Amino acid sequence: MTNEDSALGSNRRTPRQGVGGSPVGSWLTIALAVIAVLIGFLILRNITDDGGAAGDDLTTQPADDATVGAGSGPSISVDVPTTDATTTTTSMPRVTTGATVLVANANTVGGSAGAMTKTLELAGYTTIEPLDASGPNLEDSLVYYDPSQAAAQDVANSVADDLGGLEVLELPTPAPTASGDIGDAGVMVVLGENEAGKTLEELGGTPAEATTEAPAPAGGETPATAPPEEGTAEADG
């Protein structure tokens, strides 16, 4: 080796050595890489946490009934117009023909059966001569119909309405008369105390087209109160 080579060699700088003989630059590079990874991990975790919080807010909000369906995605809300329910009532037609009406006295007002017979005749019904009902006197009148006659029930319903809304029943056998029948009649009015001697207007059931004044009982005389008989009504003509 020459002196020149020796001088050049003495001027060269050898690289710095780390622990184990590795260069210091390599360790620094590794350390920076690790720090960068950690920083990236922290940033990613913050982003993930923010997204989760936003997701929680969305899931805890109450569903809108108008736009969200029951577990099957969004639904379309349609406004359906509401209409008020209306109730219609139909009245039964008034039937005055097709069955003859018999009025039987079952009260203590003399002449009341004859007067009611005339009243019903003026109101449009076909009537026959009145008679006495068998059995005790009644407070409220009853209307019977003969089911063997087709129009009898309709006529009986109309008579009951005209007399203020009486009870309508099927004619029993025997009928509540002295003979046990009502002859050719299809409807029987058993006239009780509450309807005796009253007009249809007073009873509150007169249709407008049949408004009439009942004739005075007993041939125009003031109705007399007949003494009650045992078990039967007073005879009425």
PyMOL commands that set and color helices and strands:
alter all, ss='L'
color gray80, all
select helices_A, chain A and resi 3-11+19-21+24-60+112-122+152-162+200-203+208-210
alter helices_A, ss='H'
color red, helices_A
select strands_A, chain A and resi 101-105+131-132+142-145+167-170+187-191
alter strands_A, ss='S'
color yellow, strands_A
deselect
rebuild
show_as cartoon
